[in-house]
């Protein structure tokens, strides 16, 4: 697992990249990012769990 500092670093990198991408391309970027990270994780069930968890916490 990543440390809180690691998570913050990742969050900042993602936020900066999202700001640099045209609004019309952000969904495509996020989809590609998820697929790349899913491939690295190599666990389809865990990826599905993460998708469900993320969808359930959109108000946070």
C-alpha positions in Angstrom: 0.0 0.0 0.0 1.0 3.5 -0.6 1.7 5.9 2.2 -0.6 9.0 2.7 2.3 11.1 1.2 2.5 8.8 -1.8 -1.3 9.2 -2.3 -1.0 12.9 -2.1 1.7 13.0 -4.7 -0.4 10.8 -7.0 -3.4 13.0 -6.4 -1.4 16.2 -7.2 0.0 14.7 -10.4 -3.5 13.6 -11.5 -5.0 17.0 -10.7 -2.3 18.8 -12.6 -2.7 16.6 -15.6 -6.5 17.0 -15.6 -6.0 20.8 -15.5 -3.7 20.5 -18.5 -6.1 18.5 -20.6 -9.0 20.0 -22.6 -12.3 19.4 -20.8 -13.6 17.4 -23.7 -10.7 15.0 -23.4 -10.7 14.4 -19.6 -13.1 11.4 -19.7 -10.9 9.8 -22.4 -7.8 10.4 -20.3 -9.4 8.9 -17.2 -10.6 5.9 -19.1 -7.1 5.3 -20.5 -5.5 5.8 -17.1 -7.9 3.2 -15.5 -7.1 0.7 -18.3 -3.3 1.2 -17.9 -3.5 0.9 -14.1 -5.8 -2.1 -14.4 -3.3 -3.9 -16.7 -0.5 -3.2 -14.1 -2.7 -4.5 -11.3 -3.6 -7.6 -13.3 -6.6 -8.5 -11.1 -9.9 -8.0 -12.9 -12.0 -8.7 -9.8 -10.0 -6.1 -7.7 -10.4 -3.6 -10.6 -14.2 -4.1 -10.5 -14.2 -3.7 -6.7 -12.3 -0.4 -7.1 -14.7 0.8 -9.8 -17.6 0.1 -7.5 -15.9 1.7 -4.5 -15.1 4.9 -6.5 -18.6 5.1 -7.8 -20.0 4.8 -4.3 -17.9 7.7 -2.9 -18.5 10.5 -5.4 -19.9 12.9 -2.7 -16.7 12.7 -0.6 
